[in-house]
Amino acid sequence: MVEVSKNSVIQELITENEHGQRLDNLLLKKCKGVPKSHVYSVVRSGQVRVNGGRAQVSYRLQAGDVVRIPPMRTARVEQEVVDGAALKVQLPVLYEDDGLLVVDKPAGVAVHGGSGESFGVIEALRRQRPQARFLELAHRLDRETSGVLLVGKKRSALVALHEMFREGARGGHGAADKRYQVLVAGRWMDPLRHVRLPLHKYLLESGERRVRVAEEGKTAHTVFRLLARWQHYSLLEAQLKTGRTHQIRVHLAHLGYPIAGDEKYGDFALNRTLAREGLKRMFLHAWKMRLPHPLDGHELLLEALLPAPLQTFLQRISSKERQDYGGQI
């Protein structure tokens, strides 16, 4: 249900947290539920003013600017449903200071709403912390991936983190060291293996995004270390040297070691068996990240313990191996 907001005109003072942000992005954040086309129309009509004058949607805001925001049409009922659902998300805090918030993201929750998701981690955080003036995702994790997730509490910290992660995506020096724990189907034999396979993004007919190994793709480099091995499974540490979409998942699937529980690139028949045995999610967990603090440069080591359901599944594998083969092999 869409209705006209009863709120009066808002005079928004721009602080350092909004400095450098585009006008349209500020409005979309402040006016939740308002269609993007309507926001643009209101700006073009001159109803939105910056320091008393007209402005383009692409205008970069400066600290000290005053933005006049008129009442806009909002989807109130839909927003209330989102609020109620978002508050149920449990987000353990791993680290927090004035510029940075680090949470342990649970599996099964998107990092943000959209694309069929009514809400995500960032929406939940904003509703749980209504006093926070600035909370923005510094990077992403897949919906079914759990673990370390960074959120900027200041724009200066967010910009520094984005640059750090862009450097990482390019495989540059000085980037964050991201490491994951991942269970794969098959007996992985190499204690250490560097995988350099280019990745290409494409869309299915349904519009769903996918990735494959292809010569025309972008450079992608993952380092795998063997942590434990059983008769039919292997536990690996995956260290990202670049940061491509679905990089770990596609590299492993291409090598013939699909991630247990991966519904996009995995062994679908095996996944059904695993679900009956207790693994009801993808076994991919962002367990450790080392990086310089985005504001003062001191080293941060962030860790998220392997979630209890994944620990339990590893114990079940070990127990079965002892029964069937006399121990881990």
TABEL-V461146 format. One record per pair of residues at least 12 apart in sequence whose ideal C-beta (glycine too) atoms are under 10 Angstrom apart, sorted by the first residue. I is the first residue (numbers start at 1). J is the second residue. Records with the same first field share a line. If there is no record, write none. Layout:
# TABEL-V461146
I=J / J
This chain:
# TABEL-V461146
1=75 / 76 / 77 / 78
2=33 / 34 / 35 / 38 / 73 / 74 / 75 / 76 / 77 / 78
3=73 / 74 / 75 / 76 / 77
4=71 / 72 / 73 / 74
5=31 / 33 / 34 / 70 / 71 / 72 / 73 / 74 / 76
6=71 / 74 / 76
7=31 / 69 / 70 / 71 / 72 / 74
8=70 / 71
9=47 / 49 / 68 / 69 / 70 / 71
10=30 / 31 / 67 / 68 / 69 / 70 / 71
11=49 / 66 / 67 / 68 / 69
12=26 / 27 / 30 / 50 / 61 / 65 / 66 / 67 / 68 / 69
13=63 / 64 / 65 / 66 / 67
14=26 / 50 / 51 / 61 / 62 / 63 / 64 / 65 / 66 / 67
15=61 / 63 / 64 / 65 / 133 / 134 / 154 / 155
16=62 / 63 / 64 / 134 / 154 / 155 / 156
17=63 / 132 / 133 / 134 / 135 / 136 / 152 / 153 / 154 / 155 / 156 / 157 / 158
18=30 / 61 / 62 / 63 / 65 / 67 / 133 / 134 / 155
19=60 / 61 / 62 / 63 / 64 / 65 / 154 / 155 / 156 / 159
20=60 / 61 / 62 / 63 / 155 / 156 / 158 / 159
21=59 / 60 / 61 / 62 / 134 / 136 / 155 / 158
22=56 / 57 / 58 / 59 / 60 / 61
23=39 / 43 / 48 / 50 / 55 / 56 / 57 / 58 / 59 / 60 / 61 / 65 / 67
24=36 / 39 / 40 / 43 / 48 / 56 / 57 / 58 / 59
25=39 / 57 / 58 / 61 / 136
26=39 / 48 / 59 / 61 / 65 / 67 / 69
27=39 / 40 / 42 / 43 / 48 / 57 / 67 / 69 / 72
28=40 / 57
29=126 / 134 / 136
30=67 / 69 / 72
31=69 / 70 / 71 / 72 / 73 / 74
32=74 / 75 / 76 / 78 / 79 / 82 / 83 / 113 / 123 / 126
33=72 / 73 / 74 / 75 / 76 / 77 / 78 / 79 / 80 / 82
34=72 / 73 / 74 / 75
35=72 / 73 / 74 / 75
36=57
38=72 / 73 / 74
39=57 / 69 / 72 / 73
40=57
41=72
42=57 / 69 / 70 / 71 / 72 / 73
43=55 / 56 / 57 / 58 / 59
44=56 / 57
45=70
47=68 / 69 / 70 / 71 / 72
48=67 / 68 / 69 / 70 / 72
49=66 / 67 / 68 / 69 / 70
50=62 / 65 / 66 / 67 / 68
51=64 / 65 / 66 / 67 / 68
52=66 / 68
53=68
55=67 / 68
61=155
63=155
78=118
81=118 / 119
82=113 / 117 / 118 / 119 / 120 / 123 / 124 / 127
83=119 / 123 / 124 / 126 / 127
84=119 / 127
85=113 / 118 / 119 / 123 / 124 / 127
86=109 / 113 / 118 / 119 / 120 / 121 / 122 / 123 / 124 / 125 / 126 / 127 / 128
87=119 / 123 / 124 / 127 / 128
88=109 / 119 / 124
89=103 / 105 / 106 / 108 / 109 / 119 / 120 / 121 / 123 / 124 / 125 / 127 / 128
90=103 / 104 / 106 / 109 / 124
91=103 / 104 / 105 / 106 / 109 / 121 / 124 / 125 / 128 / 149 / 151
92=104 / 105 / 106 / 304 / 305
93=125
94=147 / 148 / 149 / 150 / 289 / 302 / 303 / 304 / 305
95=148 / 150 / 293 / 300 / 301 / 302 / 303
96=151 / 153
97=153 / 154 / 157 / 293 / 295 / 296 / 300
98=153 / 154 / 157 / 295
99=134 / 152 / 153 / 154 / 155 / 156 / 157 / 158 / 160 / 161 / 293 / 294 / 295 / 296
100=138 / 150 / 151 / 152 / 153 / 154 / 157 / 158 / 160 / 161 / 293 / 294 / 295 / 300 / 302
101=125 / 129 / 132 / 135 / 138 / 149 / 150 / 151 / 152 / 153 / 157
102=138 / 148 / 149 / 150 / 151 / 289 / 300 / 302 / 303 / 304
103=121 / 124 / 125 / 147 / 148 / 149 / 150 / 151 / 304
104=146 / 147 / 148 / 149 / 285 / 286 / 287 / 302 / 303 / 304 / 305 / 307
105=120 / 121 / 140 / 141 / 142 / 143 / 145 / 146 / 147 / 148 / 149 / 285 / 286 / 304
106=121 / 146 / 147 / 281 / 307
107=141 / 142 / 143 / 144 / 145 / 146 / 147 / 261 / 280 / 281 / 282 / 283 / 284 / 285 / 307 / 309 / 310
108=143 / 144 / 145 / 146 / 280 / 281 / 282
109=121 / 124 / 141 / 143 / 144 / 146
110=122 / 123 / 140 / 141 / 142 / 143 / 144
111=123 / 137 / 139 / 140 / 141 / 142 / 143 / 145 / 149 / 151
112=124 / 136 / 137 / 140
115=143 / 207 / 208 / 209
116=143
117=143
120=137 / 140 / 143
121=137 / 140 / 141 / 149 / 151
122=135 / 136 / 137 / 149 / 151
123=135
125=137 / 149 / 151
126=151
129=153
132=151 / 153
133=153 / 154
134=151 / 152 / 153 / 154 / 155 / 157 / 158
135=151 / 152 / 153 / 154 / 158
136=151 / 152 / 153 / 154 / 155 / 157 / 158 / 159 / 161 / 162
137=149 / 150 / 151 / 152 / 158 / 161 / 162
138=150 / 151 / 152 / 157 / 158 / 159 / 160 / 161 / 162 / 164 / 165 / 176 / 294
139=151 / 161 / 162 / 164 / 165 / 168 / 169 / 176 / 178 / 243 / 286 / 289
140=165 / 243 / 245
141=180 / 284 / 285 / 286
142=245 / 246 / 248 / 249 / 262 / 264 / 282 / 284 / 286
143=281 / 282
144=249 / 259 / 261 / 262 / 263 / 264 / 281 / 282 / 283 / 284
145=180 / 182 / 248 / 249 / 259 / 281 / 282 / 283 / 284 / 285 / 286
146=180 / 181 / 281 / 282 / 283 / 284 / 285 / 286 / 287 / 304 / 306 / 307 / 309 / 310
147=178 / 179 / 180 / 181 / 284 / 285 / 286 / 287 / 288 / 289 / 302 / 303 / 304 / 305 / 306 / 307
148=176 / 178 / 179 / 180 / 285 / 286 / 287 / 288 / 289 / 302 / 303 / 304
149=286 / 289 / 302 / 304
150=164 / 165 / 176 / 289 / 291 / 294 / 300 / 302
152=294
154=294 / 295
156=294 / 295
157=293 / 294 / 295
158=294
159=294
160=292 / 293 / 294 / 295 / 297
161=176 / 291 / 293 / 294 / 295
162=294
163=175 / 294
164=176 / 291 / 292 / 294
165=178 / 243 / 291
166=243
167=243
168=240 / 241 / 242 / 243 / 291
169=218 / 219 / 220 / 240 / 242 / 243 / 244 / 245 / 247
170=218 / 219 / 242 / 243
171=196 / 218 / 219 / 220 / 221 / 240 / 241 / 242 / 243 / 244
172=241 / 242
174=291 / 292
175=240 / 241 / 242 / 243 / 291 / 292
176=240 / 243 / 289 / 290 / 291 / 292 / 294 / 300 / 302
177=239 / 240 / 241 / 288 / 289 / 290 / 291 / 301
178=238 / 239 / 240 / 241 / 243 / 248 / 286 / 287 / 288 / 289 / 290 / 291 / 302
179=223 / 225 / 237 / 238 / 239 / 240 / 285 / 286 / 287 / 288 / 289 / 290 / 303
180=222 / 224 / 236 / 237 / 238 / 239 / 240 / 248 / 259 / 284 / 285 / 286 / 287 / 288 / 289
181=227 / 235 / 236 / 237 / 238 / 283 / 284 / 285 / 286 / 287 / 288 / 304 / 306 / 310 / 314
182=224 / 227 / 234 / 235 / 236 / 237 / 238 / 248 / 249 / 252 / 257 / 259 / 260 / 262 / 282 / 283 / 284 / 285 / 287
183=227 / 228 / 230 / 233 / 234 / 235 / 236 / 257 / 259 / 260 / 261 / 274 / 279 / 282 / 283 / 284 / 285 / 310 / 313 / 314 / 317
184=224 / 233 / 234 / 235 / 236 / 238 / 248 / 252 / 253 / 255 / 256 / 257 / 258 / 259 / 260 / 262 / 266 / 267 / 283 / 284
185=232 / 233 / 234 / 252 / 253 / 256 / 257 / 258 / 259 / 260 / 261 / 262 / 266 / 267 / 270 / 271 / 274 / 283
186=229 / 232 / 233 / 234 / 252 / 255 / 256 / 257 / 258 / 267
187=226 / 229 / 230 / 231 / 232 / 233 / 234 / 257 / 329
188=224 / 225 / 226 / 227 / 228 / 229 / 233 / 234 / 235 / 236 / 252 / 255 / 257
189=226 / 229 / 234
190=224 / 225 / 226 / 236
191=224 / 225 / 226 / 227
192=223 / 224 / 225 / 226 / 237
193=222 / 223 / 224 / 225 / 226 / 236 / 255
194=221 / 222 / 223 / 224 / 239 / 241
195=213 / 220 / 221 / 222 / 223 / 224 / 238 / 241 / 247 / 248 / 251 / 252 / 254 / 255
196=219 / 220 / 221 / 222 / 223 / 241 / 242 / 251
197=212 / 213 / 214 / 215 / 217 / 219 / 220 / 221 / 222 / 244 / 247 / 250 / 251 / 254 / 255
198=212 / 213 / 214 / 215 / 216 / 217 / 218 / 219 / 220 / 221 / 244
199=211 / 212 / 213 / 214 / 217 / 218 / 219 / 220 / 242 / 244 / 245 / 246 / 247 / 250 / 251 / 254
200=212 / 213 / 214 / 215 / 216 / 217 / 218 / 220 / 244 / 250
201=214 / 217 / 218 / 244 / 245 / 246 / 250
202=214 / 217
208=264
209=245 / 246 / 264
210=245 / 246 / 250 / 264 / 265
211=244 / 245 / 246 / 247 / 249 / 250 / 251 / 253 / 254 / 264 / 265
212=246 / 250 / 253 / 254 / 265
213=250 / 251 / 253 / 254 / 255
217=244 / 250
218=242 / 244 / 245 / 247
219=241 / 242 / 244
220=240 / 241 / 242 / 243 / 244 / 245 / 246 / 247 / 248 / 250 / 251
221=239 / 240 / 241 / 242 / 244 / 247 / 251
222=236 / 238 / 239 / 240 / 241 / 242 / 244 / 247 / 248 / 250 / 251 / 252
223=236 / 237 / 238 / 239 / 240 / 241
224=236 / 237 / 238 / 239 / 248 / 251 / 252 / 255 / 257
225=237 / 238 / 239
228=314 / 317 / 318 / 328
229=321 / 328 / 329
230=314 / 317 / 318 / 320 / 321 / 324 / 325 / 327 / 328 / 329
231=317 / 320 / 321 / 324 / 325 / 328 / 329
232=260 / 270 / 317 / 320 / 321 / 324
233=257 / 260 / 274 / 283 / 313 / 314 / 317 / 321
234=257 / 260
235=260 / 283 / 306 / 310 / 314 / 317
236=248 / 252 / 257 / 259
237=287 / 288
238=251 / 252 / 259 / 284 / 286 / 287
239=288
240=286 / 289
246=262 / 264 / 265
248=262 / 265 / 284 / 286
249=262 / 264 / 265 / 266 / 282 / 284
250=262 / 264 / 265
251=265
252=265 / 266 / 284
253=265 / 266 / 267
258=270 / 271
259=271 / 282 / 283 / 284
260=274 / 279 / 281 / 282 / 283 / 284 / 310 / 313 / 317
261=274 / 275 / 279 / 280 / 281 / 282 / 283 / 284 / 310 / 313
262=281 / 282 / 283 / 284
263=281 / 282
264=282
265=282
266=282 / 283
274=313
277=313 / 316 / 317 / 320
278=309 / 312 / 313 / 316
279=309 / 310 / 312 / 313 / 314 / 316 / 317
280=309 / 313
281=307 / 309 / 310 / 313
282=310
283=306 / 307 / 309 / 310 / 313 / 314
284=310
285=304 / 305 / 306 / 307 / 310
286=302 / 303 / 304
287=302 / 303 / 304 / 305 / 306 / 307
288=301 / 302 / 303 / 304
289=301 / 302 / 303 / 304
290=302 / 303
